[in-house]
Amino acid sequence: MALLDSLFGKKQANKFVGVDIGSSSIKVVQLSKKKGVVSLDTFGEIALGPYTGKEIGQTVRLDTPQYGDALKDLLRESQVDATVAGLSIPLKSSLVFNMKMPKVSESKLDEMVRLEARRYIPVSIAEVSLDWSVIPNEDDTEEGDRFLNVMVVAIHKDTLNKYKEISQMANLDLRFLEIETFSTIRSVLRHDNNSVAVLDIGASVTKVYVVEYGIVQKSHVISVGSQNMIKSLETQRKLSAIGEDLNLVQGEELQKQIESSQTTPVDLDRILSETKQVILDYQKVHRKNIEEVILTGGGSILKGIMNHVVNALETEVVIADPFNKAETPAFLENTLRDAGPEFAVAIGLALRGLQ
């Protein structure tokens, strides 16, 4: 069973829209495929703050109709002309876990996975949609021959219905829903990656994924993001720019503050401390080194952050460049490379839609 395919629909070729609904903005990317070549048609972002009377860049929680209105506005402003789409589901709105279980015949596997998964899910199994995938077993001992490692994904049905309703309001033909983790990995990993960590710094939360040959081995959510760093710097440095356009702050004042800081900002220090622990735990259990850390998400475009990340994690760190998975206009090369980490989820969704 391919993870999430059975649960969230069919694949689509030709032209496809990836929609990433975040806590402070919505991002869309439209890709098309012709003669096997994937090309960028259009992309765009819209801030959600103004839909509740808040400033651009602030994290908000909207009603479903407000999300629908914002998405319709974004599709129009970005001149999206495709109608088939895939939407992302935040990792914090799902439950993803690995479990070990005795090997059984293929005919009984689905039934046994669902029975075992009940022990990990805090609500009634009837309230969630469940999918799973067997993780290749590297343990060549006798115990490894007797057990399976299974990744399980559980999403509350209310969450699924919410995203389906948003897509209907925006007149999109929703072909699948996918947890943002898998969309990000699809767009930022290279084919030659072995064991890597993905550090995804969002507006309100940060996610850390340890990935081996494209398979998620470990995931961790940290309840702070770039918004926390902005607020901390506002308090510490009394930046008058905070509360205005987040991109302006990131591009000017905030970068200067982080780059000039001799000590790591407290919220970034927490992110890096927890990330380092996730990496160390993985390396201890699997006895493998993390080859590199891929930095993505809106927070990663703060240039001053890179030095802090490298110093804290003491490994190779690269900035994600997801737009390189598609042909793009040459004159947009620098713009797309700089903006890429923010659009990793939307690009990953569109890539899946074109498979």
N, C-alpha and C positions, 0 to 999 in steps of 0.2 A: 504493500500500500504506500503510495507516495504521500508524504506528509502534507495534509491540508487539501490535496486535490479532491478527495472524495467528499470532504466536508464543504468546500467552498466553490465548487463549480468547475467549468470547463476552461480550456485554454483558448486563446484567440490570436489570430495572426493578422497581418496587414497594417493596421493602425490602431493604437491603443493609448489610453490615458491612465496614468498613475496618480492617485489622489492621496496625499498625506495630510490628515487632519491632526494638527498638533495643538499644544496648549496655548500658544500665542499667535499662531498663523496657520493657514492652509496653503499647501504647495501642490502644484500640478506640473506634470511633465507629459507631453505627448510625443511618442516615438512612432515611427513607421518603418516597415521593412519592405524592401523591393529588391528582388533578385538576391536574396540572402543578406543584404546589407541593411543594418539598422541605422536610421538617421533621426536626428532631433528635429521635430517640427516646431515646437514652441514650449515655453515653460513660463511659470509665473508664481507669484506669492501674494497673499492678501493678509493683512493684520486683522486679528479678531477683536482686539481691544475696543475699537470704535463702535462695534455692534452692541456694546453694553455701556457706552459712554466713558470708556477708559482710554488711556493713551496707547499709541502704537507701540508694540513690543511687550506689553504687559500680558501676563498669563491670565486667562479667563476660563470660565465654564459657561457655555451657552446652552439655551434650550435647543432642541432638535430643529425647530423651524428656523432659528437664527443661523445654525450651521448650514442649513439648506440655502438660505438667502446668500450667505457669504460665498458658498461654493458656486452658486449661479453667477454671482458678480465676478468671481475670479475666472470662471470659464469664458465669460463674455470678454472681459478685459484682456485675457491671454489669447483670445481668438482661437480657442480650441474648437476644432470642427469634428473630431471623432466623438462617437456616442458610447462606445464600449469602454468599460473602465474596471479597474481594480482599486479597492480601498484598503488602507492599512488599519490595523487595530493596535492600540498602544500595548506594550508589554505589560504595563501595570493593570490593564483591563483583562488580562488573561492569566492562566496558570500553566507554566511550562515546567516539566520536571522529568528527570530520568529515573527509571526504576529497574531493579534487577529481579528477574523471575525465572522459574524453571522452564526449560525447553519443553514445548508440547508440539503436537502435530499441527501442521499448517491449518487444518480444518477447525481446530479448537483455539487457535491463537487469538483471534479477535475477541472471543468470549472471555478468555482468560485475562487478556489485557484489561478489559472493562471491569472485570471482577477485582483485579488487583488495584486498579486505579481508584476505586472507591475509598481506599484507605488514605489517599493523598488529597482528596477533594473535600473541602469543608462544607459543601452544600449538597443537596440531593442530586444524584447523578441524572435525574430526570430534568433538572434545571439547566444543564449544560450540554453543549455539543462537544463531542470528544473525537479526537483523531490521534494517531500514533504512527511511529515509524521505528523499525528495528535498527539499532546502531551497530555497525560491524564490531565484532568482539576481537580485541587484540590479545586477550588472555589465552595463551596456548596450553594452559595447564588443564588438568582433569576437571577442575571446577569450571573453567571457561567453556568446556565442552558441554556442561550440564545446564548452563544458565544463559539467558538472553539479557542484553541491555536494551531497554526500550525508552524512546523519548515520547512523552505524552503531552498533548496540548488540549486544554479544557477552556472553553469560552462560554460565559453565561449567555443564554438565549436572548435575554433582554438587550445585551450589548450588540449581538448580531442584528436584531430587529431595528435597533437605533440606526446603525450604519446603512442598512438596507433602505430605511425611510429617508435618510439624508440623500442617498443617491437617486431615489425616485423623485424627490423634490427638485433635484437638479437636472432631471430628465436624462439620467445616465442609465445605460443598460449594464447593470452590475454583474460581472462575470465571476468574480471571486472576492473574498476577503482574506487578508493575510496578516499575521502578526508582524509588526515592523521589524523585528529581529531578522527574519528570513529575507525580507526585502532589502534591508541594509547589507546583509552578507552577500547577497547576489550582486549588488552593484559595486561593492568596494573591494572584494577579494580578487586577487589575481590567480591565474591558473596554477602558478608554481608555489602558491602558499601551502605550507605544511601546518605547523601549529602557530597560530597567531591570536592576539587579543585585539578586539575591537572596542575602543573607548568612544562612546557616543554621548557627547555632552549636549543635552537639549536645554530648553528654556527652564523647565521646572524639575526635571529629573535627569539623571545620568545613568546610562546602561553600559555594562561591561559584559562582553561575550568572549568566551574562549572557543575558538573554532579550529578543528583539525580536519584537513582535506574537505572543507565545506560543510562539515557536520558540527553542530553546536554541542560542545561537551559540557559547558558550564555557562550560566547566565546569572547576573546579579544587578539589582536596581539600587541606586543611591538616590536618596530623596532630596538632592540639591542639584541645581543646574546653573546656567549662566545668569538667570534672573537673581539668584542668591548672591552671586559674585558682584553684580551691578549694585544691588542694595547695600552690600557690605562696603563697597568702595564709596558709595554715596555717603554712608555714615562716616567712614574713616577720612575721606578726602573732601567731602562736601562738594561733590561735582554738581554743578548747576545743570549740566547737560542731561543728567539722568531723568527719565520720564518723557524725553522727547523721542525722536525716531531712533529705535534700537540700532539700526544699521549705521546711523550717523555716530552714535555713541561708540559703537564697536570700532568704527573706522577711524575715529579721532581720539577723543579723550580717554576712553576705556583702554585702548591699546597702549597709550602713553603711560597710563597708571600701572598697568600690569608689567609692561616692558621695563619701566624704571624701578619697579619694586625689588628690593633686595631680598625680601622674604616672600614666601608664597602666601597669597590671600587665603584667609582661613577656610572658606568654603572650597576653594580649589585644593587646598591641602587635604581636606577630608576626602574629596573625590580621588585624589592620587593615592592616599593612604589605603583606602578600601580597594582600589584597583590593584595596587601592589600586592595586597593580601590575597586577592582572588588568583593572581598569577602565581604566587608562591604556593598556594594550596594546590593548584592544578599541577605544577611542576613536581611537588612532593608526591602526590598520589600517582601520577602517570609516569614519573621519572623521565620527563621530556622538557626541554627548554622551549620557552616562547621565543620564536625567531624575531618577531617584530610586533609593534603595537600600531594599529591603524587608527588615527584620530579622525573622528567624523562628528556630525551634528553641528548645529548653529554655533555652539560655544567654541568649536575648534577653529573658527575663522579669526578668533582673536590672536593676532600674531604673537603677542607677548606670552601666550600660554605655552607655546612649544618648548621654550627653554625650561620652564618649570616641569613640564611632563618628562622631558629627557633626563633632567637631573634627578627626578624622583624615581623613575622606573629603571634607569640605568640599562636601557636597551634601545635598539633602533626604533625610531618613531617616524612614521610617514603620515602625511595628510592625505585623506581619501580624495580620489579624483574620479568620481563615478561617471562624469560626462564622457570620459575616454572610452566608455563602452559603446558609444555611438559616433557616427560621423556628424561633425558640427561645423558651422561656418568658421573659417580661419580668423576672421576679424573679431570673433567672440572668444577666442582661445583663452586669453587671460581672464576675462570676466567669468567664463564657465569654470575655470580651474579654481578661482577664488570662491565662487558661489557653490561649487559642487558638493561640499560636505553637508550643506543645508538641504540638498535635494536628493540625498542618497536613497531615502525610502521611496520617494515618488519614482525615481529612475528604476529602482529594483522592481517595483510593481509593474511598470510599463514593459520592462524586459521580460518579465514572466508572461505577460499578456501576449507577447509576440513569439513566444516559444512554440 
